Amino acid sequence: MSAQDKKAYILQELKKNGCRITNQRKLLIDIILKDECCCCKEIYYQAAKKDPSIGMATVYRMVKTLEETGLIQRKNMYRIEPVEALA
């Protein structure tokens, strides 16, 4: 499954869960899909390079939302793993 397909699925699931889809959220999803980030700080540093207005709290909230909806799994790194619905 391509990164674009994963992103579309994630955005669809977030909408179903009542989340607004903002440019910052899209940016964070892109970073998580593209890079293997080991922590929220690393995600934040990459996001802040592209959007200096993004805050650390935004990153933590987004990662928490992705974890709670089952869209992201944290083992040693944050990765978006294909779920059965994606396969």
N, CA, C and O atoms as a CHARMM CRD file, in Angstrom:
* protein
*
  348
    1    1 MET  N      0.84500  -1.18100   0.00000 PROA 1      0.00000
    2    1 MET  CA     0.00000   0.00000   0.00000 PROA 1      0.00000
    3    1 MET  C      0.88700   1.24000   0.00000 PROA 1      0.00000
    4    1 MET  O      1.86000   1.32500   0.74900 PROA 1      0.00000
    5    2 SER  N      0.54400   2.17100  -0.82900 PROA 2      0.00000
    6    2 SER  CA     1.35500   3.38300  -0.95000 PROA 2      0.00000
    7    2 SER  C      1.12100   4.32500   0.23500 PROA 2      0.00000
    8    2 SER  O      0.13700   4.20600   0.96500 PROA 2      0.00000
    9    3 ALA  N      2.04200   5.24800   0.39700 PROA 3      0.00000
   10    3 ALA  CA     1.92500   6.23700   1.47600 PROA 3      0.00000
   11    3 ALA  C      0.67400   7.09200   1.27600 PROA 3      0.00000
   12    3 ALA  O      0.01500   7.46500   2.24700 PROA 3      0.00000
   13    4 GLN  N      0.34700   7.40100   0.02700 PROA 4      0.00000
   14    4 GLN  CA    -0.84800   8.21200  -0.24700 PROA 4      0.00000
   15    4 GLN  C     -2.11700   7.46600   0.15900 PROA 4      0.00000
   16    4 GLN  O     -3.04400   8.06000   0.71100 PROA 4      0.00000
   17    5 ASP  N     -2.15400   6.15900  -0.11700 PROA 5      0.00000
   18    5 ASP  CA    -3.31400   5.35400   0.28500 PROA 5      0.00000
   19    5 ASP  C     -3.44000   5.30300   1.80600 PROA 5      0.00000
   20    5 ASP  O     -4.53800   5.41600   2.35000 PROA 5      0.00000
   21    6 LYS  N     -2.30700   5.13300   2.48500 PROA 6      0.00000
   22    6 LYS  CA    -2.31300   5.11800   3.95100 PROA 6      0.00000
   23    6 LYS  C     -2.80000   6.45400   4.49400 PROA 6      0.00000
   24    6 LYS  O     -3.61200   6.50800   5.41800 PROA 6      0.00000
   25    7 LYS  N     -2.29200   7.52600   3.90600 PROA 7      0.00000
   26    7 LYS  CA    -2.68600   8.86400   4.36900 PROA 7      0.00000
   27    7 LYS  C     -4.18400   9.07100   4.18000 PROA 7      0.00000
   28    7 LYS  O     -4.85800   9.57600   5.07900 PROA 7      0.00000
   29    8 ALA  N     -4.71000   8.68500   3.01900 PROA 8      0.00000
   30    8 ALA  CA    -6.14200   8.84000   2.74700 PROA 8      0.00000
   31    8 ALA  C     -6.96800   8.04700   3.75900 PROA 8      0.00000
   32    8 ALA  O     -7.98500   8.53100   4.25400 PROA 8      0.00000
   33    9 TYR  N     -6.52700   6.83300   4.06000 PROA 9      0.00000
   34    9 TYR  CA    -7.23400   6.00400   5.03000 PROA 9      0.00000
   35    9 TYR  C     -7.20700   6.64800   6.42100 PROA 9      0.00000
   36    9 TYR  O     -8.22700   6.69400   7.11000 PROA 9      0.00000
   37   10 ILE  N     -6.05100   7.13600   6.82100 PROA 10     0.00000
   38   10 ILE  CA    -5.91000   7.76800   8.13400 PROA 10     0.00000
   39   10 ILE  C     -6.81100   8.99000   8.24100 PROA 10     0.00000
   40   10 ILE  O     -7.50500   9.16600   9.24200 PROA 10     0.00000
   41   11 LEU  N     -6.80200   9.82900   7.22000 PROA 11     0.00000
   42   11 LEU  CA    -7.64500  11.03000   7.23700 PROA 11     0.00000
   43   11 LEU  C     -9.11900  10.64700   7.31300 PROA 11     0.00000
   44   11 LEU  O     -9.89400  11.28300   8.02800 PROA 11     0.00000
   45   12 GLN  N     -9.50100   9.61600   6.58100 PROA 12     0.00000
   46   12 GLN  CA   -10.88300   9.13900   6.61200 PROA 12     0.00000
   47   12 GLN  C    -11.26200   8.66900   8.01400 PROA 12     0.00000
   48   12 GLN  O    -12.34100   8.99600   8.50900 PROA 12     0.00000
   49   13 GLU  N    -10.38000   7.90600   8.65200 PROA 13     0.00000
   50   13 GLU  CA   -10.65100   7.40600  10.00100 PROA 13     0.00000
   51   13 GLU  C    -10.71800   8.54700  11.01300 PROA 13     0.00000
   52   13 GLU  O    -11.56500   8.53600  11.90600 PROA 13     0.00000
   53   14 LEU  N     -9.83300   9.52900  10.87700 PROA 14     0.00000
   54   14 LEU  CA    -9.86300  10.67700  11.79100 PROA 14     0.00000
   55   14 LEU  C    -11.18100  11.43400  11.65300 PROA 14     0.00000
   56   14 LEU  O    -11.77300  11.84800  12.65000 PROA 14     0.00000
   57   15 LYS  N    -11.63700  11.61400  10.40600 PROA 15     0.00000
   58   15 LYS  CA   -12.92200  12.29000  10.18400 PROA 15     0.00000
   59   15 LYS  C    -14.06300  11.51600  10.83200 PROA 15     0.00000
   60   15 LYS  O    -14.95100  12.10000  11.45200 PROA 15     0.00000
   61   16 LYS  N    -14.02600  10.17600  10.67900 PROA 16     0.00000
   62   16 LYS  CA   -15.07100   9.34400  11.28200 PROA 16     0.00000
   63   16 LYS  C    -15.09600   9.49100  12.79400 PROA 16     0.00000
   64   16 LYS  O    -16.15000   9.36000  13.41600 PROA 16     0.00000
   65   17 ASN  N    -13.93600   9.76400  13.39200 PROA 17     0.00000
   66   17 ASN  CA   -13.83700   9.92700  14.84300 PROA 17     0.00000
   67   17 ASN  C    -14.04700  11.37400  15.27800 PROA 17     0.00000
   68   17 ASN  O    -13.82100  11.71200  16.44000 PROA 17     0.00000
   69   18 GLY  N    -14.47400  12.21700  14.36300 PROA 18     0.00000
   70   18 GLY  CA   -14.82400  13.58900  14.71400 PROA 18     0.00000
   71   18 GLY  C    -13.66700  14.56800  14.75100 PROA 18     0.00000
   72   18 GLY  O    -13.81900  15.67000  15.28000 PROA 18     0.00000
   73   19 CYS  N    -12.51800  14.20100  14.20700 PROA 19     0.00000
   74   19 CYS  CA   -11.35800  15.09900  14.19800 PROA 19     0.00000
   75   19 CYS  C    -11.41500  16.01900  12.98000 PROA 19     0.00000
   76   19 CYS  O    -11.75500  15.60200  11.87400 PROA 19     0.00000
   77   20 ARG  N    -11.08000  17.25400  13.21500 PROA 20     0.00000
   78   20 ARG  CA   -10.91200  18.18100  12.09200 PROA 20     0.00000
   79   20 ARG  C     -9.60800  17.84500  11.39800 PROA 20     0.00000
   80   20 ARG  O     -8.63700  17.44700  12.04200 PROA 20     0.00000
   81   21 ILE  N     -9.58600  18.00300  10.10800 PROA 21     0.00000
   82   21 ILE  CA    -8.37300  17.72500   9.34400 PROA 21     0.00000
   83   21 ILE  C     -7.71800  19.06900   9.01900 PROA 21     0.00000
   84   21 ILE  O     -8.15000  19.79500   8.12400 PROA 21     0.00000
   85   22 THR  N     -6.67500  19.36900   9.76600 PROA 22     0.00000
   86   22 THR  CA    -5.96600  20.63600   9.59200 PROA 22     0.00000
   87   22 THR  C     -4.67600  20.40500   8.81400 PROA 22     0.00000
   88   22 THR  O     -4.21900  19.27300   8.65500 PROA 22     0.00000
   89   23 ASN  N     -4.10700  21.49200   8.34100 PROA 23     0.00000
   90   23 ASN  CA    -2.82900  21.38300   7.62800 PROA 23     0.00000
   91   23 ASN  C     -1.73600  20.84000   8.54200 PROA 23     0.00000
   92   23 ASN  O     -0.87200  20.08600   8.09300 PROA 23     0.00000
   93   24 GLN  N     -1.76500  21.21300   9.81000 PROA 24     0.00000
   94   24 GLN  CA    -0.75900  20.70500  10.74800 PROA 24     0.00000
   95   24 GLN  C     -0.90400  19.20400  10.95200 PROA 24     0.00000
   96   24 GLN  O      0.09700  18.49100  11.01900 PROA 24     0.00000
   97   25 ARG  N     -2.12600  18.72000  11.05000 PROA 25     0.00000
   98   25 ARG  CA    -2.32800  17.28400  11.19100 PROA 25     0.00000
   99   25 ARG  C     -1.85300  16.54200   9.94700 PROA 25     0.00000
  100   25 ARG  O     -1.22500  15.48800  10.05000 PROA 25     0.00000
  101   26 LYS  N     -2.14800  17.08600   8.78300 PROA 26     0.00000
  102   26 LYS  CA    -1.67900  16.47300   7.53700 PROA 26     0.00000
  103   26 LYS  C     -0.15200  16.42700   7.50300 PROA 26     0.00000
  104   26 LYS  O      0.43800  15.42800   7.09200 PROA 26     0.00000
  105   27 LEU  N      0.47500  17.50500   7.93300 PROA 27     0.00000
  106   27 LEU  CA     1.93700  17.56200   7.96800 PROA 27     0.00000
  107   27 LEU  C      2.50400  16.49000   8.89300 PROA 27     0.00000
  108   27 LEU  O      3.47100  15.81400   8.54200 PROA 27     0.00000
  109   28 LEU  N      1.91600  16.33600  10.05700 PROA 28     0.00000
  110   28 LEU  CA     2.39400  15.33300  11.00900 PROA 28     0.00000
  111   28 LEU  C      2.22400  13.91900  10.46000 PROA 28     0.00000
  112   28 LEU  O      3.10200  13.07500  10.63500 PROA 28     0.00000
  113   29 ILE  N      1.11800  13.66400   9.81000 PROA 29     0.00000
  114   29 ILE  CA     0.90800  12.34700   9.19800 PROA 29     0.00000
  115   29 ILE  C      1.95900  12.09300   8.12500 PROA 29     0.00000
  116   29 ILE  O      2.51000  10.99600   8.03900 PROA 29     0.00000
  117   30 ASP  N      2.23700  13.10400   7.30700 PROA 30     0.00000
  118   30 ASP  CA     3.26400  12.96200   6.26400 PROA 30     0.00000
  119   30 ASP  C      4.62200  12.62300   6.87400 PROA 30     0.00000
  120   30 ASP  O      5.33600  11.76000   6.36500 PROA 30     0.00000
  121   31 ILE  N      4.97200  13.29400   7.95000 PROA 31     0.00000
  122   31 ILE  CA     6.26800  13.06200   8.59500 PROA 31     0.00000
  123   31 ILE  C      6.33400  11.64700   9.16200 PROA 31     0.00000
  124   31 ILE  O      7.34100  10.95900   8.99700 PROA 31     0.00000
  125   32 ILE  N      5.27800  11.21500   9.82000 PROA 32     0.00000
  126   32 ILE  CA     5.27200   9.87000  10.39400 PROA 32     0.00000
  127   32 ILE  C      5.32800   8.81200   9.30100 PROA 32     0.00000
  128   32 ILE  O      6.01000   7.79900   9.45400 PROA 32     0.00000
  129   33 LEU  N      4.62200   9.03500   8.20600 PROA 33     0.00000
  130   33 LEU  CA     4.63600   8.07200   7.10500 PROA 33     0.00000
  131   33 LEU  C      5.99200   8.02500   6.40700 PROA 33     0.00000
  132   33 LEU  O      6.46000   6.96000   6.00500 PROA 33     0.00000
  133   34 LYS  N      6.60700   9.18000   6.27100 PROA 34     0.00000
  134   34 LYS  CA     7.85600   9.27300   5.51100 PROA 34     0.00000
  135   34 LYS  C      9.06900   8.81500   6.30700 PROA 34     0.00000
  136   34 LYS  O      9.93300   8.11500   5.77900 PROA 34     0.00000
  137   35 ASP  N      9.13800   9.20100   7.55700 PROA 35     0.00000
  138   35 ASP  CA    10.32600   8.96600   8.36700 PROA 35     0.00000
  139   35 ASP  C     10.02800   8.01300   9.50600 PROA 35     0.00000
  140   35 ASP  O      8.88800   7.89200   9.95400 PROA 35     0.00000
  141   36 GLU  N     11.04600   7.35200   9.96000 PROA 36     0.00000
  142   36 GLU  CA    10.91700   6.49900  11.13100 PROA 36     0.00000
  143   36 GLU  C     11.33400   7.32100  12.34700 PROA 36     0.00000
  144   36 GLU  O     12.51900   7.48500  12.63600 PROA 36     0.00000
  145   37 CYS  N     10.35000   7.82000  13.03100 PROA 37     0.00000
  146   37 CYS  CA    10.59400   8.70100  14.16600 PROA 37     0.00000
  147   37 CYS  C     10.54900   7.88800  15.45700 PROA 37     0.00000
  148   37 CYS  O      9.66500   7.05200  15.64800 PROA 37     0.00000
  149   38 CYS  N     11.49800   8.13900  16.32200 PROA 38     0.00000
  150   38 CYS  CA    11.55600   7.35700  17.56000 PROA 38     0.00000
  151   38 CYS  C     10.84100   8.04200  18.71200 PROA 38     0.00000
  152   38 CYS  O     10.58500   7.40900  19.73600 PROA 38     0.00000
  153   39 CYS  N     10.51000   9.32900  18.56900 PROA 39     0.00000
  154   39 CYS  CA     9.82700  10.01300  19.66300 PROA 39     0.00000
  155   39 CYS  C      9.09100  11.24400  19.13700 PROA 39     0.00000
  156   39 CYS  O      9.30600  11.68800  18.00900 PROA 39     0.00000
  157   40 CYS  N      8.22500  11.77600  19.97900 PROA 40     0.00000
  158   40 CYS  CA     7.45100  12.95800  19.59900 PROA 40     0.00000
  159   40 CYS  C      8.34000  14.16400  19.34300 PROA 40     0.00000
  160   40 CYS  O      8.04000  14.98100  18.47200 PROA 40     0.00000
  161   41 LYS  N      9.43600  14.28300  20.09500 PROA 41     0.00000
  162   41 LYS  CA    10.33900  15.41600  19.89200 PROA 41     0.00000
  163   41 LYS  C     10.92000  15.40200  18.48500 PROA 41     0.00000
  164   41 LYS  O     11.03400  16.44400  17.83900 PROA 41     0.00000
  165   42 GLU  N     11.28200  14.22200  18.02100 PROA 42     0.00000
  166   42 GLU  CA    11.83700  14.10500  16.68100 PROA 42     0.00000
  167   42 GLU  C     10.79900  14.50500  15.62900 PROA 42     0.00000
  168   42 GLU  O     11.11600  15.19500  14.66000 PROA 42     0.00000
  169   43 ILE  N      9.56300  14.06400  15.83400 PROA 43     0.00000
  170   43 ILE  CA     8.47900  14.46000  14.92600 PROA 43     0.00000
  171   43 ILE  C      8.32200  15.97800  14.96800 PROA 43     0.00000
  172   43 ILE  O      8.18600  16.63000  13.93200 PROA 43     0.00000
  173   44 TYR  N      8.34300  16.52900  16.17800 PROA 44     0.00000
  174   44 TYR  CA     8.19800  17.98100  16.35000 PROA 44     0.00000
  175   44 TYR  C      9.29500  18.75100  15.62100 PROA 44     0.00000
  176   44 TYR  O      9.00200  19.71700  14.91800 PROA 44     0.00000
  177   45 TYR  N     10.55200  18.34000  15.77600 PROA 45     0.00000
  178   45 TYR  CA    11.65600  19.05500  15.13800 PROA 45     0.00000
  179   45 TYR  C     11.51100  19.05900  13.62300 PROA 45     0.00000
  180   45 TYR  O     11.78100  20.06800  12.97200 PROA 45     0.00000
  181   46 GLN  N     11.09000  17.94400  13.06800 PROA 46     0.00000
  182   46 GLN  CA    10.90300  17.88700  11.61600 PROA 46     0.00000
  183   46 GLN  C      9.72100  18.74400  11.18100 PROA 46     0.00000
  184   46 GLN  O      9.78100  19.41700  10.15200 PROA 46     0.00000
  185   47 ALA  N      8.65400  18.71800  11.96300 PROA 47     0.00000
  186   47 ALA  CA     7.47000  19.51000  11.63200 PROA 47     0.00000
  187   47 ALA  C      7.75300  21.00700  11.76200 PROA 47     0.00000
  188   47 ALA  O      7.30000  21.80000  10.93700 PROA 47     0.00000
  189   48 ALA  N      8.49700  21.38900  12.79000 PROA 48     0.00000
  190   48 ALA  CA     8.78400  22.80800  13.02800 PROA 48     0.00000
  191   48 ALA  C      9.62800  23.41500  11.90200 PROA 48     0.00000
  192   48 ALA  O      9.55000  24.61600  11.64500 PROA 48     0.00000
  193   49 LYS  N     10.42900  22.58700  11.23600 PROA 49     0.00000
  194   49 LYS  CA    11.19700  23.08800  10.09400 PROA 49     0.00000
  195   49 LYS  C     10.27000  23.51300   8.95700 PROA 49     0.00000
  196   49 LYS  O     10.56200  24.45800   8.22400 PROA 49     0.00000
  197   50 LYS  N      9.16100  22.80800   8.82200 PROA 50     0.00000
  198   50 LYS  CA     8.21700  23.09100   7.73700 PROA 50     0.00000
  199   50 LYS  C      7.13000  24.07100   8.14800 PROA 50     0.00000
  200   50 LYS  O      6.61600  24.82100   7.31800 PROA 50     0.00000
  201   51 ASP  N      6.78200  24.06500   9.42900 PROA 51     0.00000
  202   51 ASP  CA     5.74700  24.96300   9.94300 PROA 51     0.00000
  203   51 ASP  C      6.15700  25.43000  11.33900 PROA 51     0.00000
  204   51 ASP  O      5.86800  24.75900  12.33000 PROA 51     0.00000
  205   52 PRO  N      6.83300  26.58200  11.41800 PROA 52     0.00000
  206   52 PRO  CA     7.32000  27.06800  12.71800 PROA 52     0.00000
  207   52 PRO  C      6.22000  27.35400  13.74200 PROA 52     0.00000
  208   52 PRO  O      6.50400  27.48300  14.93300 PROA 52     0.00000
  209   53 SER  N      4.96800  27.45500  13.28700 PROA 53     0.00000
  210   53 SER  CA     3.88600  27.75300  14.22400 PROA 53     0.00000
  211   53 SER  C      3.38700  26.50700  14.95900 PROA 53     0.00000
  212   53 SER  O      2.59300  26.62100  15.89200 PROA 53     0.00000
  213   54 ILE  N      3.83900  25.33200  14.55200 PROA 54     0.00000
  214   54 ILE  CA     3.37200  24.10000  15.19900 PROA 54     0.00000
  215   54 ILE  C      3.98500  23.98500  16.59500 PROA 54     0.00000
  216   54 ILE  O      5.15200  24.31800  16.80400 PROA 54     0.00000
  217   55 GLY  N      3.19100  23.51600  17.52700 PROA 55     0.00000
  218   55 GLY  CA     3.66300  23.39400  18.90700 PROA 55     0.00000
  219   55 GLY  C      3.88500  21.95000  19.30300 PROA 55     0.00000
  220   55 GLY  O      3.33000  21.03200  18.69900 PROA 55     0.00000
  221   56 MET  N      4.69100  21.76200  20.30900 PROA 56     0.00000
  222   56 MET  CA     4.97400  20.42100  20.82400 PROA 56     0.00000
  223   56 MET  C      3.68600  19.74600  21.28900 PROA 56     0.00000
  224   56 MET  O      3.50100  18.54700  21.08300 PROA 56     0.00000
  225   57 ALA  N      2.80000  20.51100  21.91300 PROA 57     0.00000
  226   57 ALA  CA     1.53500  19.94100  22.39900 PROA 57     0.00000
  227   57 ALA  C      0.69700  19.40100  21.24600 PROA 57     0.00000
  228   57 ALA  O      0.01400  18.38800  21.39800 PROA 57     0.00000
  229   58 THR  N      0.74400  20.06500  20.10300 PROA 58     0.00000
  230   58 THR  CA     0.01300  19.59400  18.92500 PROA 58     0.00000
  231   58 THR  C      0.51500  18.22100  18.50400 PROA 58     0.00000
  232   58 THR  O     -0.27700  17.34300  18.16000 PROA 58     0.00000
  233   59 VAL  N      1.82000  18.03700  18.53100 PROA 59     0.00000
  234   59 VAL  CA     2.41300  16.75400  18.15200 PROA 59     0.00000
  235   59 VAL  C      1.96900  15.67100  19.13700 PROA 59     0.00000
  236   59 VAL  O      1.53100  14.59900  18.72000 PROA 59     0.00000
  237   60 TYR  N      2.07800  15.94000  20.42600 PROA 60     0.00000
  238   60 TYR  CA     1.68100  14.95300  21.42900 PROA 60     0.00000
  239   60 TYR  C      0.19900  14.59900  21.30800 PROA 60     0.00000
  240   60 TYR  O     -0.16500  13.42700  21.40100 PROA 60     0.00000
  241   61 ARG  N     -0.65200  15.59600  21.10200 PROA 61     0.00000
  242   61 ARG  CA    -2.09000  15.33600  20.95900 PROA 61     0.00000
  243   61 ARG  C     -2.37700  14.48900  19.72800 PROA 61     0.00000
  244   61 ARG  O     -3.19900  13.57400  19.77300 PROA 61     0.00000
  245   62 MET  N     -1.69500  14.79800  18.62500 PROA 62     0.00000
  246   62 MET  CA    -1.92800  14.05300  17.39000 PROA 62     0.00000
  247   62 MET  C     -1.47200  12.61100  17.53400 PROA 62     0.00000
  248   62 MET  O     -2.17900  11.69500  17.11400 PROA 62     0.00000
  249   63 VAL  N     -0.30900  12.39700  18.11800 PROA 63     0.00000
  250   63 VAL  CA     0.19700  11.02900  18.32200 PROA 63     0.00000
  251   63 VAL  C     -0.75300  10.26500  19.24600 PROA 63     0.00000
  252   63 VAL  O     -1.04600   9.09400  19.00300 PROA 63     0.00000
  253   64 LYS  N     -1.23000  10.91700  20.29700 PROA 64     0.00000
  254   64 LYS  CA    -2.17600  10.27900  21.21500 PROA 64     0.00000
  255   64 LYS  C     -3.46900   9.90800  20.48400 PROA 64     0.00000
  256   64 LYS  O     -3.99700   8.81400  20.68000 PROA 64     0.00000
  257   65 THR  N     -3.97100  10.79600  19.65700 PROA 65     0.00000
  258   65 THR  CA    -5.18000  10.52400  18.88100 PROA 65     0.00000
  259   65 THR  C     -4.97200   9.34200  17.94400 PROA 65     0.00000
  260   65 THR  O     -5.83600   8.47100  17.83900 PROA 65     0.00000
  261   66 LEU  N     -3.83400   9.30900  17.26500 PROA 66     0.00000
  262   66 LEU  CA    -3.53600   8.20200  16.35300 PROA 66     0.00000
  263   66 LEU  C     -3.41600   6.88000  17.11600 PROA 66     0.00000
  264   66 LEU  O     -3.85300   5.83900  16.62600 PROA 66     0.00000
  265   67 GLU  N     -2.82600   6.92300  18.30800 PROA 67     0.00000
  266   67 GLU  CA    -2.70700   5.70700  19.12300 PROA 67     0.00000
  267   67 GLU  C     -4.07600   5.23700  19.60500 PROA 67     0.00000
  268   67 GLU  O     -4.38000   4.04500  19.55500 PROA 67     0.00000
  269   68 GLU  N     -4.90000   6.17300  20.06900 PROA 68     0.00000
  270   68 GLU  CA    -6.21800   5.82100  20.60000 PROA 68     0.00000
  271   68 GLU  C     -7.14400   5.25600  19.53000 PROA 68     0.00000
  272   68 GLU  O     -7.99200   4.41600  19.82900 PROA 68     0.00000
  273   69 THR  N     -6.99400   5.70200  18.30200 PROA 69     0.00000
  274   69 THR  CA    -7.83500   5.20900  17.21200 PROA 69     0.00000
  275   69 THR  C     -7.25100   3.96200  16.55700 PROA 69     0.00000
  276   69 THR  O     -7.83600   3.40600  15.62700 PROA 69     0.00000
  277   70 GLY  N     -6.09700   3.53100  17.04700 PROA 70     0.00000
  278   70 GLY  CA    -5.48000   2.31600  16.52600 PROA 70     0.00000
  279   70 GLY  C     -4.77400   2.49300  15.20000 PROA 70     0.00000
  280   70 GLY  O     -4.47400   1.51100  14.52000 PROA 70     0.00000
  281   71 LEU  N     -4.50400   3.73000  14.82200 PROA 71     0.00000
  282   71 LEU  CA    -3.87200   4.01300  13.53300 PROA 71     0.00000
  283   71 LEU  C     -2.35500   4.01700  13.60400 PROA 71     0.00000
  284   71 LEU  O     -1.67600   3.97300  12.57800 PROA 71     0.00000
  285   72 ILE  N     -1.83800   4.06800  14.79700 PROA 72     0.00000
  286   72 ILE  CA    -0.38700   4.09700  14.97100 PROA 72     0.00000
  287   72 ILE  C     -0.03400   3.15800  16.11300 PROA 72     0.00000
  288   72 ILE  O     -0.79300   3.00200  17.06900 PROA 72     0.00000
  289   73 GLN  N      1.11700   2.54700  15.99500 PROA 73     0.00000
  290   73 GLN  CA     1.58900   1.67000  17.05000 PROA 73     0.00000
  291   73 GLN  C      2.99100   2.08800  17.43300 PROA 73     0.00000
  292   73 GLN  O      3.83300   2.35500  16.57600 PROA 73     0.00000
  293   74 ARG  N      3.22800   2.14000  18.72200 PROA 74     0.00000
  294   74 ARG  CA     4.55800   2.51500  19.18700 PROA 74     0.00000
  295   74 ARG  C      5.22500   1.28400  19.76500 PROA 74     0.00000
  296   74 ARG  O      4.76000   0.69400  20.74000 PROA 74     0.00000
  297   75 LYS  N      6.29800   0.92400  19.15300 PROA 75     0.00000
  298   75 LYS  CA     7.13300  -0.13000  19.71700 PROA 75     0.00000
  299   75 LYS  C      8.42300   0.57200  20.08200 PROA 75     0.00000
  300   75 LYS  O      8.55800   1.05700  21.20500 PROA 75     0.00000
  301   76 ASN  N      9.35500   0.63800  19.18200 PROA 76     0.00000
  302   76 ASN  CA    10.55500   1.43700  19.40000 PROA 76     0.00000
  303   76 ASN  C     10.49700   2.72500  18.59000 PROA 76     0.00000
  304   76 ASN  O     11.23900   3.67100  18.85200 PROA 76     0.00000
  305   77 MET  N      9.61200   2.75000  17.61000 PROA 77     0.00000
  306   77 MET  CA     9.46600   3.92500  16.76600 PROA 77     0.00000
  307   77 MET  C      7.98800   4.09900  16.45000 PROA 77     0.00000
  308   77 MET  O      7.20400   3.15600  16.55300 PROA 77     0.00000
  309   78 TYR  N      7.62100   5.30700  16.06600 PROA 78     0.00000
  310   78 TYR  CA     6.26100   5.54000  15.62500 PROA 78     0.00000
  311   78 TYR  C      6.18900   5.15800  14.16400 PROA 78     0.00000
  312   78 TYR  O      6.88700   5.72600  13.32300 PROA 78     0.00000
  313   79 ARG  N      5.34400   4.19800  13.87300 PROA 79     0.00000
  314   79 ARG  CA     5.14700   3.76000  12.50000 PROA 79     0.00000
  315   79 ARG  C      3.66500   3.53800  12.29900 PROA 79     0.00000
  316   79 ARG  O      2.95600   3.08900  13.20000 PROA 79     0.00000
  317   80 ILE  N      3.22100   3.85100  11.13000 PROA 80     0.00000
  318   80 ILE  CA     1.85000   3.55200  10.78900 PROA 80     0.00000
  319   80 ILE  C      1.87100   2.17500  10.14400 PROA 80     0.00000
  320   80 ILE  O      2.37500   1.98900   9.03700 PROA 80     0.00000
  321   81 GLU  N      1.31000   1.22300  10.86700 PROA 81     0.00000
  322   81 GLU  CA     1.31100  -0.15600  10.42200 PROA 81     0.00000
  323   81 GLU  C      0.02700  -0.42600   9.64500 PROA 81     0.00000
  324   81 GLU  O     -1.03800   0.07200  10.01000 PROA 81     0.00000
  325   82 PRO  N      0.12300  -1.20900   8.58200 PROA 82     0.00000
  326   82 PRO  CA    -1.10200  -1.57000   7.87100 PROA 82     0.00000
  327   82 PRO  C     -2.01300  -2.38000   8.79500 PROA 82     0.00000
  328   82 PRO  O     -1.57600  -3.34000   9.42900 PROA 82     0.00000
  329   83 VAL  N     -3.25400  -1.98800   8.85700 PROA 83     0.00000
  330   83 VAL  CA    -4.22200  -2.72100   9.64500 PROA 83     0.00000
  331   83 VAL  C     -5.00800  -3.60000   8.69600 PROA 83     0.00000
  332   83 VAL  O     -4.89900  -3.44300   7.48000 PROA 83     0.00000
  333   84 GLU  N     -5.78600  -4.50700   9.21400 PROA 84     0.00000
  334   84 GLU  CA    -6.52000  -5.44300   8.38600 PROA 84     0.00000
  335   84 GLU  C     -7.39700  -4.72300   7.37700 PROA 84     0.00000
  336   84 GLU  O     -7.54900  -5.19700   6.25000 PROA 84     0.00000
  337   85 ALA  N     -7.97500  -3.59400   7.75100 PROA 85     0.00000
  338   85 ALA  CA    -8.84200  -2.86000   6.84200 PROA 85     0.00000
  339   85 ALA  C     -8.06300  -2.30600   5.64700 PROA 85     0.00000
  340   85 ALA  O     -8.63100  -2.08900   4.57700 PROA 85     0.00000
  341   86 LEU  N     -6.77900  -2.08200   5.83300 PROA 86     0.00000
  342   86 LEU  CA    -5.95300  -1.54700   4.75400 PROA 86     0.00000
  343   86 LEU  C     -5.50000  -2.64200   3.80000 PROA 86     0.00000
  344   86 LEU  O     -5.27100  -2.38400   2.61900 PROA 86     0.00000
  345   87 ALA  N     -5.37300  -3.84000   4.29800 PROA 87     0.00000
  346   87 ALA  CA    -4.80600  -4.92300   3.49400 PROA 87     0.00000
  347   87 ALA  C     -5.72000  -5.41800   2.41300 PROA 87     0.00000
  348   87 ALA  O     -5.35800  -6.32800   1.66800 PROA 87     0.00000
